[in-house]
Amino acid sequence: MKVLQSDLNRHIKPVLLLLFVTVLLMPFGPQPGLAGETPRVDIAGKQVALYIPDGFCLMDKKNPVDLLFLQAVQGVFKRSHKLLAAFADCGEQKAWRSGRRPYLDSFGQYITPLSGMNQNIGVSRPIMAAAVCKQMERMSGTLKKQISKDVKKRMEKQVEGAKFTDMKLLKGNHSDENACYFSSRQNIRTPTGSSKTIAGVSAITLIGGKIVQINLYDRYKNDETFASLFRDQRHNITSLLAVAGNK
């Protein structure tokens, strides 16, 4: 459990960073997305198959425009996480790439922490999930202070003209036998002057001893937005474990 605790402490703080930059760092490009793919990624020499949610298209690093986007997102994490894959709603992605849509509302990513990546977490998936949720609950107060001090400043520096307010992890995280689930919310004023609130639900699981996290975001409309994201994430985790061999 010592290795697990150390990994969690390094993993949780940067969890929100990807959302806050991804919402605004959206390049334009002509290429179509890749739908229906089951990409395989490398985590410290271990090949892991990922599930891309229905209706979403994969960002492709072979596409030079997508590559710029992926590099920008990975840059947010610096040395804390590895970006495994990014995806967006196929309809939104098409409109965004044609220039008819300035930003994406519905998108997601897979990430894994770099710390301890070469080691296997030597506990069962249910124990890991419960430990993650417990640790996040313990760290929630500290996270709020850290977010208010440095995350907001970093994000506004990354995206000139953008304002980030009411950045928070929400209460109600919970675990099951497959993952720990938690939610976040972010109010953003974009460089064009429009305002939006993005809801996020993240799920952290264990595959072959490696921590894998899937983040799923959508524009906040009402409380059903979070309920829908939680339902989708439980389905996504079940599907992920199926394609990954439920190891």
Secondary structure, DSSP 4 states (H G I P E B T S, - for coil): -HHHHHHHHHHHGGGGHHHHHHTT-----SPPPEES---EEEETTEEEE-PPPTTEEE--TTSHHHHHHHHHHHHHHTTSEEEEEEEEEHHHHHHHHTTS-SS-SSEEEEEEESTTTTS---S-HHHHHHHHHHHHHHHHHHHHHHIIIIIHHHHHHHSTT-EEEEEEEPS--EE-SS-EEEEEEEEEE-TTS-EEEEEEEEEEEEETTEEEEEEEEEE--SHHHHHHHHHHHHHHHHHHHHHTT--
